[in-house]
Structure formats: C-alpha cells, structure tokens
C-alpha cells in the first residue's frame, strides 16, 4: 500500500516512503472477499493488536453506516439513534473512552462531549477503518478502550487515469412507510506516472423515519405520600394521608410517536503530489452537514403524590395505584384544605404533548501533510490540520391537557410487556383542553481545534534494533455551549385554568402501535395533537395572558401578565442563561519515542509517550436568590442574582509507556502480547463551571460541570493468538485486562440547599476498578466446496467481558457496573460471492448492559439484550453496473430499557425495518 501522506499513526504497521509510490500495484480487486482479504492483511501485518474493516470497492463500504460495519469486529458494540449506528463501545468501554480519528487526526464533534458520532459520515468516502486495541507511542492518546482511525480514500492509492463510481437509490422506512433519496459518487484522476492525483466524493441522503415508543422517565426511590383508601372512598380526612418509605414509584408514563427527517450532505476531497522522488504532499478535507428534525406527539400522565391504594411487589416495585380525579376530591373535600399546605392533594392530569427539535450540525476537517525521505534511513512527516463542528438546536415542549375527572390508574403486570394506563376519563373531549406548560430553548455548541504533528523514523538495522520512531505533537481544542430559554416563564399557564379553543386541537390516533408487544391493545391510542406555533401564538395574546388563573384576582393577573410581557421576547422568548454557559479550552503538548525490534521469528516495539495538558474553564456564576412554587403546580421556580465571571485552570502530565511483542510460532501462527498505560481525559463539557437547577417539590434536581477533574488512567495487558489458514480465513483468540484509577462517571449525590434536597448530577472522579475479557473471532471462505457452493463463507465473533468497580460508600448506586458494558456480545455472518452475486446475512447480538448508573430519577438505566438481523444482496449486471438491496433490522426488533430489575419498565421502542436499494456504476 502506498504511503498516503497521513500521520504515522495512520498506518503504524507498515509506513512506506514516497519513493515506493512508483511500485504500487495498479491491479484493484473488488468485492466481499477483497474487503475481507484486505482486513486480514492489516491484522496480520500489524505490530500491535489491530482489527480492520475495508471497503469492498471505491465508494462501497460493507454497510451504509460505518458503525454498523464496526460491530462485526470482536469486542465492538454500537448504540443507535433513529435505528442508525451512532456510537461505539469497545471492550465494554463506552464512546467517551474511545478515541476516534479521521486520517490520524482529531475531528471536532457536535456532541456535548468528545464522543464521535458516526452518523455524520457517509460510508461512501471511507476506504478503511482500523481499531487499535493495544497502544503505540505514536498513536494519539485518549482511548483506553481503543483508538479508531477512519481512513478516507486517496487518489494515489488507486489506479492511474480517470475513474468514476456513482450510486443512486432509495431508502424505504418500513414504520414510516416513506421513501427517501440516497445518492453518492466518487471521481478520481491520477496521471500515468502516479505523481499527481485528485479525488472528490460526495453523498446526499434525506431519510424519513418514525419511532414508536412507550417510556417512563425513572422510578423514584424513597418515601411517597399515600391516601389510605380506594378510588371510591368518600369522606376521607387528613388522617388518611400517610407516608410509605422504601418503594420505587414511576415518575410518569408516555405513549409516543416521533417523526424524523435526517438529511445528510457529505463532501470529501484529496489532492496528492509526488513533488520528487523524496517528497509527497497531501492536502485533504472533509465536510459534513447533518440536520435531524424530530417531532414527537404523545399522550402522557405525570405521577406525583398522593397515590390511592398503592400496591407493591416483594422488590418494593410499585405495581398499581390510582391518582385522584375531580370526582374523588369532590367526595373527599377535606383533602384539599389549604391548611395542609404542601401535603394538599392535587388532581391528576391527562396531557397531550408536542415536542420538537432540530439538530442542525456542520463539521469539517482540513489538513495538509508532507512526507519526506531525507535519506535511505531517515523519513520525516509533517502534518497540520484544523477542524470545527457546530450544532444549533432549537427545541420546544408544549403541553395542552386537562385535569382528570375520574381517578387515572397505573398497573404493572408481569404478563404484559407494557404498563397499563386506564380509567383516564373523557380524554377525547376537546372542550376540556386547557393550556399548561410551554418551553422554548436554543442550544448552541461549537467545537474548534488545531493540530500539528512532526513524526520521524530512522532505520537502524543494527542487530535486533530495526528502527527508531520519534515525534512531537501539539493540539488545542475549545468547546463552547450556550443556552437560551424561557425557564423563568414556562409555567405562565401551569394549573390547567385557561381553555384552549377547540379549533386549535385535532384528534390523533396511534394506529399500528407496538403491535408485537403484549399490552399494546390497552394503550390510550386516541388523544389530541396540535400545531405548536398556533398554540404558542394564542397563549401569547395579551387578552389571554390577562385571564385570571392560579388563584389570582383579575388585578393580580393583569400585573402578572404585564410582568411576563415585559420579559425579553415575551413569555415564550429566548433569554440567555449565563450560569449554564460552558467555555473550555484544552492545550496538549506531546512527545514520543518508540524502538522497533526484530529477529528471525519475532518482532516488537518498546516506547513511551509524554503528554502535558492544560485546561481553562470559563463561565458565569449566578447565586440563587429565591425558590418559589406556583399556586397551580408543584414545579420549583428560581430567581437568580447577577452573573459573575468565573475562570478555573487545571494542569496535569502523564507518561504513557507501552510495549508490543509479536512471535511467529509458525508462518501461519502468531502470538502477541502487549502492555501499556493509557488515559482518557474528561469530556470537555464535564469540565465547565456551569450550574443548573430545576425539578419539583418532591424531586429537586441540579447539575453542572466539574473543572478540576483528573484524567481516567488505565494499565492494560493483552495477549492474542492468531492462526491464518490463508489470506482470507483465520481464527483468533485474545484476552485482555484493564486496571482503572480515577474513573470518570456521571454521579448523582444529595445536596441540601435552601430547604430542599437536590439530587445533584455531574461527572466526578475517584472510582477504581478493572475490566477483563476474552475475544474469539474468525472467518472462513468455503472455496473448496463444489460448484456454486464455493462462493460461500462464514464469519463470526464472540466477546465475554467481566468487571469490578468500587464507587465508595458515598454513592447511592454502589452495585452498578460500567456504563455500556455487555458481558456477552456476538456477531455471525454468512456471505456469498460468485457469478456476479454478492450477498451477506448478519446477526448482531449483545446481552443486557448498564446505560447509565445515575440515570432518570438518579437510578440506574439498563438495556435488555438486543439482537438485530441485517442482509444485503448485489448483482453485477456487467463489470461496470451493479444493482443492490439491503435490509436493516429485518425483524423489527424492539429496544427495551429498564431500571435494575426488568420489571421496572423504562422504554419499549420500535424503529422498524429499513430497506436500501439502487444501482451502482463505475468506469
């Protein structure tokens, strides 16, 4: 493979010099077997433990999504967004613990943290993706799980002349029943001498999709206020109000249908010039625009104390209750006596909710690289790059509902997949609809970076010492996040006092909703929806704002209306929240040395990387002046003082030694061992000085950043055995052990403040622990079978991971493991390639895992075991023309989340099957 002028970290296993370009082979073989053969060669030739996925042809990666291809690698699992792969977990460590590079360089991300979103990249521009599981000094630090390098196509890697590859087709979403365009193309030109080349690739998709789901936003653990009676009781007094501790109570229950529009434009390009026999210049760039528009229409019931006739099972999980309706309180008027204050009994509500957001992202990376053969022994590379990502995300959340007349009931029964909401009363009577809650917000994220590398290799060839590698790097990165919203006026109408005109709401039906789930026949499938813009316009009218409510007189309400209208932008305008501003800058200086050794049947390397990190966090502090509760609701409202500028500096250094050994037992059997120290820095948004406050009387919450966080450090041990039957078929077994200190994790701890106990969530250091595991993988081409059967092949892998963690006695969730760690994961594929037919059927499975130790309601969130069946089929009509089809999640598998015990339901979600089809041409 010719040297493409990227940093040495791009191809650590085999770095070729510019003078070797002329020897590059112009013969290019394509297809499934070619992709597998290339991936095996990368794995076999590497001096450390590496797995790889390669393109099957120019502009044709094995899957339409890069992350979905990576899950075929041992130890790799993925998280999906809207049914598409977005994040990866490697060896049980989530996306924040894996470094993802593009052409050996950091690429800015629109996420709040460092986590790389694979859904912003089209797979047609990717030539190869390597997953480095053991460390090398020349590799960018930051990944204790793995370092992943996405390599884009380069013109001098291919054949000389003009070449064009294009694909045009569609994406059909089985749940949304909508067809969307999917087009891509790659054009490259290289002169006959292969001393100059240019390549341009582009793609466009606009996928329409749907997500049906029932969700419950956490189980509240602790004491709850109950009513000692039944839904038919009469004449109850204050003595019936009791408290029960040690139970897990659902926060709410929602029945959702979300429509998504995912539009993605990708453009990448590369220019290479072999200036002379000793100099190769590469300039490349990548641009991505990814806009996701989501609108969710759902019916929701919010559960607050007090609860009637509450029952639990042996685990303390609440299995049933009623919430008071107006008929119940009319029969028990003493329960609403003002003297009860916060113990007063409030009415249940039935909410029709529309929420929407637009994730509007743009990101780019541009870089230049000069590779120089100084002499026969000395090679140098100089690389400079810049990257930026932005996210502009407007969001609204609007509630139109009614106070319940009957007493709504919640039931959790083991025979049903879904909880049941019943006895809701007249939820389809438009005359009962009232204004309630209205939020507008706008989040802006900007991530900007510069990176410089100088790398060298000196060939020694003296005894067992083969070469010395050395280099230095500097990168700086700055991430900012700002928030504007109407948090000080979201409850302008809280309490369901002001009617909404009947012409502003329309009936809505959840047809064909989660049909494979037991209990789906009992969901409230008919309710109301509305145009958010029309409702916001109505409730912003001065005459409506002046309508008396929340226990105010006409005069008091007129004064309140004047106050909210005087706010910047009015009651639903956007106002900056300085205390939630995040501005973090990170500067890293690094240097490394690495010595490569070798003998008759062995090779290895020993070296170290030194890094010095300086972080500056800026923002604003705002003191909470007062906390008050609206008469018509139990939301907490906050008054803040003037913002005061804050700046916090942090500094730390690390020395990261590593060693890799490769021993050839035979020409086909390899034994590898590796030991290293690695670090993962705190994600940038965890380092802010920001603080936020929200919640209700019974569930006050706060959160923010922690600017003095230390990096998460790991000592790693790896052992691997590989047996290669031929250039495609192999079997491998590997084991690994990682010992952690200063583990970084989002934790929730109780903090007493202003008479309330806030559940404060932010990233904290301090935990220790370890991860150990075994990976088994392989693939086999059945070439020796007779006739047409010789096109068959199989591939598969299995990973087992176990862990231990010590969170300390101060944590409320001491039994949690590590986020994202599935003890078991497996992938199996059957492929076929012969007579112009290319086909593959794959099944991916991972066992249950912890999504967050401190999730909704400060309790763990778990995901149940999940398996997905995918298939692809292509046929070469001619050598230049191919038709293709691909199916993703063919069985429409559902995602199920729960909290600690599977009975504590959190989510059941269906994104449906997705089908891609079209035609590819190349010449």
ABEGO torsion letter per residue (X at the ends): XBBAGBBAAABAABBBBAAAAAABBABBBBEAAAAAAAAAAAAAABABBBBBBBBABBGBBABABAAAAAAABBGBBBBBBGGBBABBBBGGBBAAABBBBBGGBBBBBABABABBBAAABBAAABABBBBBABBBAABBBGBAABBBBBBBBBAAABBBEBBBBBBBBBBBBAAAGBBBBBBBBBBBBBBAAGABBBBBBBBBBBBBBBBBBBBBBEBBBEBBBBBBEBAABBGBBAAABBBBBGBBBBABBBBBBBBBBBBBBBBBBBBBBBABAABBBBBBBBBBBBBBBBBBBBBBBBBBOBBBGBBBBAAGBBABBBBBBAAAAAABAAAABAAAEAABBBBBBBBBBBBBBBBBBBBBBBBBBBBBBABAABBBBBBBBBBBBBBBBBBBBBBBBBBBABBBBBBBBAABABBBBBGAEBAABAAABBBBBBBBBBBBBBBBBBBBBBBBBBBAGBEABABBBBEBBBBBBBBBBBBBBAAAAAAAABGGABBBBAAABBBBBBBGBGAABBGAAABBABBBBBBAAAAAAAAABAAAAABBBGGBBAAAAAAAAAAAAABBGEAABBBBBAAABBBBBBBBBBBBBBBBBBBAABBBBBBBBBBBBBBBBBEBBBBBABBBBBAABABBBBBBBBBBBBBBBBBBBBBBBBBBBBBBABAABBBBBBBBBBBBBBBAAAABABBBBBEBAABBBBBEBBAABBBBBBBBBBBBBBBBABAABBBBBBBBBBBBBGBBBBBBBBBBBGGBBBBBBBBBBGBBEBBBBBBBBEBBBBAABBEAAAABBBBBBBBBBBBBBBAEAABABAABBBBGBBABBBBBBBBBBBGGBBBBBBBBBBBBBBABABBBGGBBBBBBBBBBBBBBBBBBABAABBBBBBBBGAAGBBBBBBBGBAABBABBBBAEBBBBBEBBBBX
